[in-house]
Amino acid sequence: MKKFLSKHWVKIAGVATGALGGYLYYYFIGCVSGTCPITSNPYNLMVYGAVLGYLLFDLIFDAGTKHKLKQITEVSEKKDKDNSNEF
């Protein structure tokens, strides 16, 4: 469980942040008349916010991971090239 949480903490934080944001939107703005299909029910809005939070956090933090992976790959390729020139 600890390994799972350490691996997916960003996604879990995104879901929690989105769900909280969805509830706060319902509480402060919401839909008074009840005719709005998403904002009239707090559960619908929390699920919608959780999905958006997950996608947003995954998009932001995944881009940073891919950039780091690209840098690591470039450095290792450069070292391999330098080592092959020594012989």
N, CA, C and O atoms as a Tinker XYZ file with bonds, in Angstrom:
   348  protein
     1  N      0.824000   -1.187000    0.000000    73     2
     2  CA     0.000000    0.000000    0.000000    64     1     3
     3  C      0.872000    1.255000    0.000000    63     2     4     5
     4  O      0.574000    2.226000   -0.695000    81     3
     5  N      1.951000    1.226000    0.786000    73     3     6
     6  CA     2.830000    2.380000    0.864000    64     5     7
     7  C      3.499000    2.636000   -0.488000    63     6     8     9
     8  O      3.675000    3.784000   -0.896000    81     7
     9  N      3.869000    1.553000   -1.177000    73     7    10
    10  CA     4.486000    1.679000   -2.496000    64     9    11
    11  C      3.492000    2.278000   -3.494000    63    10    12    13
    12  O      3.858000    3.123000   -4.312000    81    11
    13  N      2.244000    1.839000   -3.422000    73    11    14
    14  CA     1.201000    2.362000   -4.307000    64    13    15
    15  C      0.997000    3.856000   -4.077000    63    14    16    17
    16  O      0.912000    4.631000   -5.029000    81    15
    17  N      0.921000    4.256000   -2.800000    73    15    18
    18  CA     0.705000    5.666000   -2.485000    64    17    19
    19  C      1.884000    6.530000   -2.920000    63    18    20    21
    20  O      1.694000    7.642000   -3.412000    81    19
    21  N      3.101000    6.020000   -2.739000    73    19    22
    22  CA     4.261000    6.820000   -3.142000    64    21    23
    23  C      4.365000    6.937000   -4.659000    63    22    24    25
    24  O      4.903000    7.917000   -5.174000    81    23
    25  N      3.859000    5.953000   -5.362000    73    23    26
    26  CA     3.914000    5.989000   -6.828000    64    25    27
    27  C      2.822000    6.875000   -7.422000    63    26    28    29
    28  O      3.048000    7.542000   -8.432000    81    27
    29  N      1.643000    6.889000   -6.807000    73    27    30
    30  CA     0.482000    7.577000   -7.385000    64    29    31
    31  C      0.003000    8.759000   -6.545000    63    30    32    33
    32  O     -1.164000    9.139000   -6.651000    81    31
    33  N      0.854000    9.348000   -5.724000    73    31    34
    34  CA     0.411000   10.414000   -4.839000    64    33    35
    35  C     -0.067000   11.638000   -5.601000    63    34    36    37
    36  O     -0.968000   12.337000   -5.137000    81    35
    37  N      0.517000   11.912000   -6.758000    73    35    38
    38  CA     0.110000   13.090000   -7.524000    64    37    39
    39  C     -1.311000   12.912000   -8.049000    63    38    40    41
    40  O     -2.113000   13.844000   -8.001000    81    39
    41  N     -1.619000   11.731000   -8.542000    73    39    42
    42  CA    -2.961000   11.481000   -9.076000    64    41    43
    43  C     -4.003000   11.506000   -7.959000    63    42    44    45
    44  O     -5.107000   12.019000   -8.146000    81    43
    45  N     -3.654000   10.959000   -6.812000    73    43    46
    46  CA    -4.574000   10.969000   -5.673000    64    45    47
    47  C     -4.812000   12.404000   -5.204000    63    46    48    49
    48  O     -5.942000   12.777000   -4.886000    81    47
    49  N     -3.759000   13.200000   -5.161000    73    47    50
    50  CA    -3.900000   14.607000   -4.783000    64    49    51
    51  C     -4.760000   15.357000   -5.799000    63    50    52    53
    52  O     -5.546000   16.224000   -5.420000    81    51
    53  N     -4.618000   15.034000   -7.075000    73    51    54
    54  CA    -5.439000   15.665000   -8.104000    64    53    55
    55  C     -6.907000   15.336000   -7.947000    63    54    56    57
    56  O     -7.762000   16.210000   -8.090000    81    55
    57  N     -7.208000   14.069000   -7.651000    73    55    58
    58  CA    -8.601000   13.659000   -7.438000    64    57    59
    59  C     -9.179000   14.367000   -6.215000    63    58    60    61
    60  O    -10.297000   14.880000   -6.264000    81    59
    61  N     -8.421000   14.397000   -5.119000    73    59    62
    62  CA    -8.912000   15.040000   -3.899000    64    61    63
    63  C     -9.108000   16.540000   -4.098000    63    62    64    65
    64  O    -10.108000   17.102000   -3.652000    81    63
    65  N     -8.166000   17.183000   -4.758000    73    63    66
    66  CA    -8.274000   18.619000   -5.018000    64    65    67
    67  C     -9.464000   18.923000   -5.922000    63    66    68    69
    68  O    -10.210000   19.873000   -5.681000    81    67
    69  N     -9.634000   18.120000   -6.950000    73    67    70
    70  CA   -10.751000   18.324000   -7.866000    64    69    71
    71  C    -12.099000   18.110000   -7.198000    63    70    72    73
    72  O    -13.039000   18.869000   -7.434000    81    71
    73  N    -12.199000   17.077000   -6.362000    73    71    74
    74  CA   -13.457000   16.816000   -5.659000    64    73    75
    75  C    -13.777000   17.947000   -4.688000    63    74    76    77
    76  O    -14.927000   18.374000   -4.585000    81    75
    77  N    -12.770000   18.426000   -3.983000    73    75    78
    78  CA   -12.977000   19.551000   -3.075000    64    77    79
    79  C    -13.374000   20.800000   -3.853000    63    78    80    81
    80  O    -14.271000   21.535000   -3.439000    81    79
    81  N    -12.709000   21.035000   -4.973000    73    79    82
    82  CA   -13.063000   22.181000   -5.809000    64    81    83
    83  C    -14.481000   22.079000   -6.346000    63    82    84    85
    84  O    -15.196000   23.078000   -6.416000    81    83
    85  N    -14.888000   20.871000   -6.724000    73    83    86
    86  CA   -16.251000   20.666000   -7.206000    64    85    87
    87  C    -17.287000   20.952000   -6.136000    63    86    88    89
    88  O    -18.316000   21.570000   -6.410000    81    87
    89  N    -17.016000   20.500000   -4.907000    73    87    90
    90  CA   -17.956000   20.771000   -3.817000    64    89    91
    91  C    -18.012000   22.255000   -3.491000    63    90    92    93
    92  O    -19.088000   22.811000   -3.275000    81    91
    93  N    -16.848000   22.892000   -3.458000    73    91    94
    94  CA   -16.824000   24.327000   -3.165000    64    93    95
    95  C    -17.549000   25.125000   -4.251000    63    94    96    97
    96  O    -18.202000   26.125000   -3.955000    81    95
    97  N    -17.436000   24.690000   -5.493000    73    95    98
    98  CA   -18.168000   25.351000   -6.569000    64    97    99
    99  C    -19.674000   25.189000   -6.348000    63    98   100   101
   100  O    -20.439000   26.139000   -6.516000    81    99
   101  N    -20.091000   23.981000   -5.971000    73    99   102
   102  CA   -21.507000   23.745000   -5.697000    64   101   103
   103  C    -21.982000   24.617000   -4.536000    63   102   104   105
   104  O    -23.053000   25.220000   -4.602000    81   103
   105  N    -21.183000   24.679000   -3.479000    73   103   106
   106  CA   -21.589000   25.387000   -2.270000    64   105   107
   107  C    -21.682000   26.898000   -2.493000    63   106   108   109
   108  O    -22.645000   27.531000   -2.060000    81   107
   109  N    -20.695000   27.470000   -3.160000    73   107   110
   110  CA   -20.665000   28.927000   -3.301000    64   109   111
   111  C    -21.367000   29.443000   -4.561000    63   110   112   113
   112  O    -21.919000   30.543000   -4.540000    81   111
   113  N    -21.359000   28.687000   -5.640000    73   111   114
   114  CA   -21.947000   29.165000   -6.891000    64   113   115
   115  C    -23.184000   28.338000   -7.230000    63   114   116   117
   116  O    -24.299000   28.858000   -7.250000    81   115
   117  N    -22.981000   27.054000   -7.495000    73   115   118
   118  CA   -24.069000   26.102000   -7.706000    64   117   119
   119  C    -25.169000   26.557000   -8.643000    63   118   120   121
   120  O    -25.004000   27.500000   -9.417000    81   119
   121  N    -26.294000   25.869000   -8.554000    73   119   122
   122  CA   -27.462000   26.161000   -9.379000    64   121   123
   123  C    -28.690000   26.144000   -8.464000    63   122   124   125
   124  O    -29.083000   25.088000   -7.968000    81   123
   125  N    -29.272000   27.276000   -8.249000    73   123   126
   126  CA   -30.377000   27.406000   -7.300000    64   125   127
   127  C    -31.653000   26.757000   -7.834000    63   126   128   129
   128  O    -32.386000   26.119000   -7.078000    81   127
   129  N    -31.920000   26.911000   -9.112000    73   127   130
   130  CA   -33.190000   26.434000   -9.662000    64   129   131
   131  C    -33.249000   24.920000   -9.812000    63   130   132   133
   132  O    -34.344000   24.359000   -9.864000    81   131
   133  N    -32.110000   24.245000   -9.883000    73   131   134
   134  CA   -32.098000   22.789000  -10.038000    64   133   135
   135  C    -32.184000   22.328000  -11.474000    63   134   136   137
   136  O    -32.277000   21.126000  -11.722000    81   135
   137  N    -32.155000   23.245000  -12.432000    73   135   138
   138  CA   -32.260000   22.857000  -13.840000    64   137   139
   139  C    -30.903000   22.589000  -14.482000    63   138   140   141
   140  O    -30.837000   22.110000  -15.614000    81   139
   141  N    -29.835000   22.889000  -13.778000    73   139   142
   142  CA   -28.493000   22.654000  -14.314000    64   141   143
   143  C    -28.112000   21.204000  -14.028000    63   142   144   145
   144  O    -28.061000   20.822000  -12.858000    81   143
   145  N    -27.845000   20.391000  -15.027000    73   143   146
   146  CA   -27.620000   18.964000  -14.787000    64   145   147
   147  C    -26.346000   18.647000  -13.998000    63   146   148   149
   148  O    -26.316000   17.654000  -13.271000    81   147
   149  N    -25.317000   19.446000  -14.118000    73   147   150
   150  CA   -24.071000   19.144000  -13.412000    64   149   151
   151  C    -24.016000   19.860000  -12.067000    63   150   152   153
   152  O    -23.689000   19.244000  -11.053000    81   151
   153  N    -24.325000   21.132000  -12.047000    73   151   154
   154  CA   -24.119000   21.932000  -10.840000    64   153   155
   155  C    -25.274000   21.875000   -9.845000    63   154   156   157
   156  O    -25.155000   22.457000   -8.766000    81   155
   157  N    -26.373000   21.211000  -10.147000    73   155   158
   158  CA   -27.487000   21.163000   -9.210000    64   157   159
   159  C    -27.294000   20.085000   -8.142000    63   158   160   161
   160  O    -27.962000   20.123000   -7.109000    81   159
   161  N    -26.402000   19.134000   -8.368000    73   159   162
   162  CA   -26.177000   18.040000   -7.439000    64   161   163
   163  C    -24.709000   18.052000   -7.003000    63   162   164   165
   164  O    -23.826000   18.038000   -7.861000    81   163
   165  N    -24.422000   18.077000   -5.705000    73   163   166
   166  CA   -23.019000   18.146000   -5.271000    64   165   167
   167  C    -22.221000   16.907000   -5.649000    63   166   168   169
   168  O    -21.019000   17.002000   -5.899000    81   167
   169  N    -22.869000   15.744000   -5.695000    73   167   170
   170  CA   -22.144000   14.515000   -6.034000    64   169   171
   171  C    -21.686000   14.515000   -7.490000    63   170   172   173
   172  O    -20.562000   14.114000   -7.795000    81   171
   173  N    -22.555000   14.962000   -8.376000    73   171   174
   174  CA   -22.168000   15.046000   -9.783000    64   173   175
   175  C    -21.002000   16.008000   -9.970000    63   174   176   177
   176  O    -20.058000   15.724000  -10.707000    81   175
   177  N    -21.080000   17.129000   -9.305000    73   175   178
   178  CA   -20.037000   18.139000   -9.447000    64   177   179
   179  C    -18.722000   17.681000   -8.822000    63   178   180   181
   180  O    -17.650000   18.012000   -9.328000    81   179
   181  N    -18.794000   16.925000   -7.729000    73   179   182
   182  CA   -17.570000   16.400000   -7.113000    64   181   183
   183  C    -16.907000   15.359000   -8.012000    63   182   184   185
   184  O    -15.681000   15.334000   -8.124000    81   183
   185  N    -17.688000   14.513000   -8.645000    73   183   186
   186  CA   -17.123000   13.530000   -9.573000    64   185   187
   187  C    -16.510000   14.241000  -10.777000    63   186   188   189
   188  O    -15.408000   13.904000  -11.208000    81   187
   189  N    -17.213000   15.207000  -11.307000    73   187   190
   190  CA   -16.714000   15.986000  -12.436000    64   189   191
   191  C    -15.407000   16.697000  -12.060000    63   190   192   193
   192  O    -14.448000   16.685000  -12.833000    81   191
   193  N    -15.372000   17.308000  -10.886000    73   191   194
   194  CA   -14.164000   17.986000  -10.424000    64   193   195
   195  C    -13.024000   17.011000  -10.184000    63   194   196   197
   196  O    -11.870000   17.325000  -10.475000    81   195
   197  N    -13.333000   15.820000   -9.652000    73   195   198
   198  CA   -12.299000   14.810000   -9.408000    64   197   199
   199  C    -11.671000   14.347000  -10.717000    63   198   200   201
   200  O    -10.453000   14.184000  -10.798000    81   199
   201  N    -12.489000   14.137000  -11.733000    73   199   202
   202  CA   -11.962000   13.728000  -13.045000    64   201   203
   203  C    -11.092000   14.838000  -13.634000    63   202   204   205
   204  O    -10.005000   14.570000  -14.146000    81   203
   205  N    -11.562000   16.067000  -13.564000    73   203   206
   206  CA   -10.764000   17.184000  -14.082000    64   205   207
   207  C     -9.470000   17.372000  -13.292000    63   206   208   209
   208  O     -8.426000   17.660000  -13.876000    81   207
   209  N     -9.529000   17.211000  -11.974000    73   207   210
   210  CA    -8.332000   17.319000  -11.149000    64   209   211
   211  C     -7.323000   16.239000  -11.482000    63   210   212   213
   212  O     -6.125000   16.505000  -11.571000    81   211
   213  N     -7.811000   15.012000  -11.668000    73   211   214
   214  CA    -6.927000   13.902000  -12.048000    64   213   215
   215  C     -6.235000   14.191000  -13.374000    63   214   216   217
   216  O     -5.019000   14.046000  -13.493000    81   215
   217  N     -7.009000   14.596000  -14.359000    73   215   218
   218  CA    -6.447000   14.861000  -15.688000    64   217   219
   219  C     -5.468000   16.031000  -15.664000    63   218   220   221
   220  O     -4.412000   15.972000  -16.294000    81   219
   221  N     -5.813000   17.079000  -14.947000    73   219   222
   222  CA    -4.949000   18.252000  -14.880000    64   221   223
   223  C     -3.624000   17.943000  -14.170000    63   222   224   225
   224  O     -2.555000   18.295000  -14.669000    81   223
   225  N     -3.697000   17.292000  -13.018000    73   223   226
   226  CA    -2.469000   16.957000  -12.290000    64   225   227
   227  C     -1.622000   15.964000  -13.080000    63   226   228   229
   228  O     -0.396000   16.073000  -13.101000    81   227
   229  N     -2.267000   14.999000  -13.730000    73   227   230
   230  CA    -1.529000   14.028000  -14.533000    64   229   231
   231  C     -0.848000   14.711000  -15.712000    63   230   232   233
   232  O      0.286000   14.377000  -16.055000    81   231
   233  N     -1.523000   15.647000  -16.319000    73   231   234
   234  CA    -0.952000   16.377000  -17.450000    64   233   235
   235  C      0.242000   17.213000  -17.025000    63   234   236   237
   236  O      1.275000   17.209000  -17.694000    81   235
   237  N      0.108000   17.926000  -15.922000    73   235   238
   238  CA     1.174000   18.813000  -15.459000    64   237   239
   239  C      2.396000   18.018000  -14.999000    63   238   240   241
   240  O      3.516000   18.302000  -15.423000    81   239
   241  N      2.185000   17.030000  -14.140000    73   239   242
   242  CA     3.313000   16.312000  -13.569000    64   241   243
   243  C      3.889000   15.277000  -14.523000    63   242   244   245
   244  O      5.069000   14.943000  -14.415000    81   243
   245  N      3.100000   14.763000  -15.446000    73   243   246
   246  CA     3.609000   13.810000  -16.434000    64   245   247
   247  C      4.535000   14.506000  -17.418000    63   246   248   249
   248  O      5.515000   13.911000  -17.865000    81   247
   249  N      4.244000   15.745000  -17.760000    73   247   250
   250  CA     5.107000   16.497000  -18.679000    64   249   251
   251  C      6.485000   16.697000  -18.063000    63   250   252   253
   252  O      7.492000   16.597000  -18.764000    81   251
   253  N      6.547000   16.977000  -16.775000    73   251   254
   254  CA     7.828000   17.147000  -16.099000    64   253   255
   255  C      8.613000   15.851000  -16.061000    63   254   256   257
   256  O      9.837000   15.866000  -16.192000    81   255
   257  N      7.932000   14.731000  -15.883000    73   255   258
   258  CA     8.597000   13.434000  -15.846000    64   257   259
   259  C      9.176000   13.090000  -17.206000    63   258   260   261
   260  O     10.300000   12.595000  -17.292000    81   259
   261  N      8.432000   13.342000  -18.261000    73   259   262
   262  CA     8.934000   13.047000  -19.602000    64   261   263
   263  C     10.127000   13.927000  -19.939000    63   262   264   265
   264  O     11.054000   13.477000  -20.613000    81   263
   265  N     10.119000   15.178000  -19.479000    73   263   266
   266  CA    11.237000   16.077000  -19.728000    64   265   267
   267  C     12.486000   15.573000  -19.005000    63   266   268   269
   268  O     13.577000   15.589000  -19.574000    81   267
   269  N     12.336000   15.130000  -17.763000    73   267   270
   270  CA    13.471000   14.590000  -17.019000    64   269   271
   271  C     13.991000   13.318000  -17.675000    63   270   272   273
   272  O     15.202000   13.114000  -17.760000    81   271
   273  N     13.089000   12.465000  -18.136000    73   271   274
   274  CA    13.492000   11.237000  -18.791000    64   273   275
   275  C     14.272000   11.536000  -20.064000    63   274   276   277
   276  O     15.250000   10.853000  -20.369000    81   275
   277  N     13.849000   12.546000  -20.803000    73   275   278
   278  CA    14.555000   12.938000  -22.018000    64   277   279
   279  C     15.957000   13.431000  -21.688000    63   278   280   281
   280  O     16.907000   13.098000  -22.397000    81   279
   281  N     16.104000   14.216000  -20.628000    73   279   282
   282  CA    17.419000   14.712000  -20.219000    64   281   283
   283  C     18.325000   13.565000  -19.804000    63   282   284   285
   284  O     19.501000   13.546000  -20.167000    81   283
   285  N     17.801000   12.614000  -19.055000    73   283   286
   286  CA    18.595000   11.473000  -18.616000    64   285   287
   287  C     19.056000   10.656000  -19.817000    63   286   288   289
   288  O     20.201000   10.205000  -19.861000    81   287
   289  N     18.177000   10.465000  -20.783000    73   287   290
   290  CA    18.523000    9.710000  -21.983000    64   289   291
   291  C     19.615000   10.416000  -22.770000    63   290   292   293
   292  O     20.547000    9.773000  -23.253000    81   291
   293  N     19.508000   11.727000  -22.903000    73   291   294
   294  CA    20.524000   12.487000  -23.643000    64   293   295
   295  C     21.878000   12.414000  -22.947000    63   294   296   297
   296  O     22.904000   12.287000  -23.616000    81   295
   297  N     21.903000   12.490000  -21.632000    73   295   298
   298  CA    23.157000   12.421000  -20.891000    64   297   299
   299  C     23.785000   11.043000  -21.033000    63   298   300   301
   300  O     24.995000   10.933000  -21.235000    81   299
   301  N     22.979000    9.990000  -20.928000    73   299   302
   302  CA    23.532000    8.639000  -21.044000    64   301   303
   303  C     24.037000    8.366000  -22.458000    63   302   304   305
   304  O     25.048000    7.685000  -22.631000    81   303
   305  N     23.346000    8.888000  -23.471000    73   303   306
   306  CA    23.817000    8.709000  -24.848000    64   305   307
   307  C     25.136000    9.456000  -25.065000    63   306   308   309
   308  O     26.017000    8.970000  -25.774000    81   307
   309  N     25.269000   10.622000  -24.460000    73   307   310
   310  CA    26.502000   11.394000  -24.581000    64   309   311
   311  C     27.655000   10.652000  -23.904000    63   310   312   313
   312  O     28.759000   10.603000  -24.447000    81   311
   313  N     27.412000   10.075000  -22.727000    73   311   314
   314  CA    28.453000    9.308000  -22.038000    64   313   315
   315  C     28.852000    8.086000  -22.844000    63   314   316   317
   316  O     30.037000    7.767000  -22.935000    81   315
   317  N     27.873000    7.390000  -23.437000    73   315   318
   318  CA    28.186000    6.232000  -24.263000    64   317   319
   319  C     29.024000    6.623000  -25.472000    63   318   320   321
   320  O     29.940000    5.897000  -25.860000    81   319
   321  N     28.713000    7.762000  -26.061000    73   319   322
   322  CA    29.462000    8.247000  -27.210000    64   321   323
   323  C     30.891000    8.597000  -26.806000    63   322   324   325
   324  O     31.835000    8.268000  -27.524000    81   323
   325  N     31.057000    9.265000  -25.661000    73   323   326
   326  CA    32.383000    9.623000  -25.175000    64   325   327
   327  C     33.205000    8.383000  -24.828000    63   326   328   329
   328  O     34.411000    8.354000  -25.075000    81   327
   329  N     32.574000    7.370000  -24.266000    73   327   330
   330  CA    33.280000    6.142000  -23.907000    64   329   331
   331  C     33.704000    5.362000  -25.140000    63   330   332   333
   332  O     34.746000    4.707000  -25.121000    81   331
   333  N     32.932000    5.416000  -26.198000    73   331   334
   334  CA    33.285000    4.685000  -27.420000    64   333   335
   335  C     34.443000    5.347000  -28.146000    63   334   336   337
   336  O     35.156000    4.684000  -28.900000    81   335
   337  N     34.641000    6.635000  -27.936000    73   335   338
   338  CA    35.744000    7.344000  -28.580000    64   337   339
   339  C     37.097000    7.079000  -27.881000    63   338   340   341
   340  O     38.153000    7.314000  -28.469000    81   339
   341  N     37.062000    6.602000  -26.655000    73   339   342
   342  CA    38.284000    6.351000  -25.915000    64   341   343
   343  C     39.064000    5.166000  -26.468000    63   342   344   345
   344  O     40.290000    5.147000  -26.360000    81   343
   345  N     38.408000    4.194000  -27.048000    73   343   346
   346  CA    39.082000    2.997000  -27.525000    64   345   347
   347  C     39.591000    3.207000  -28.869000    63   346   348
   348  O     40.196000    2.306000  -29.449000    81   347
